[in-house]
Amino acid sequence: MAKAPKVEKGNSYTINLEEVNRLYDRLYRQAEASGYHLNPELEFTKELVKGLLINERRYGYLACPCRLASGSKEEDLDIICPCDYRDPDLTDYDACYCALYVSQAVVRAEKKVGSIPERRLPPEERRKPKQEPIAKNISSLPLPVWRCRVCGYLCARDAPPEVCPICKAKKDRFEKFI
């Protein structure tokens, strides 16, 4: 007779450990295939994955487990995992806000995850309309555009990614394109 899977309860949402393992495996494969890394501290990381599952049951989407979601998917698009703040946090702090994603330096134990400041604006600031639309003139883009010299991948952000998500070339293979 097969053993029944262990079940944990969190905030009245029943989370099956097999579900946690399935989502963890999926996130791990996607992260590694795209040049990202999950936190190597397995117990900690699986607790975050469990929080993602709780939020999915609660709200219908994988809202960051370390932030307060509104319950409105449209208002929370910026914090659906992987959130809009992951890449800048990885660049500046070697980990995203909740530390689900970490840099290669953290994976190799060359750096430790520390406190990461919140980049998300307060609700009243997020609801304000953008002050001015992006101009059609390319020189007025709000962020620089980086180009992978290996495969041509383009990304608009403050700094190039640690690893190209397409060809896996390292950060030093990027050039400022615009």
Secondary structure, 3 states (H helix, E strand, C coil): CCCCCCEEEECCEEEEHHHHHHHHHHHHHHHHHCCCEECCCHHHHHHHHHHHHHHHHHHCCCECCCCCCCCCHHHHHHHECCCCCHHHHHHHHCECCCCCEECHHHHCCCCCCCCCCCCCCCHHHHCCCCCCCCCCCHHHCCCCEEEECCCCCEEECCCCCCECCCCCCEHHHEEECC
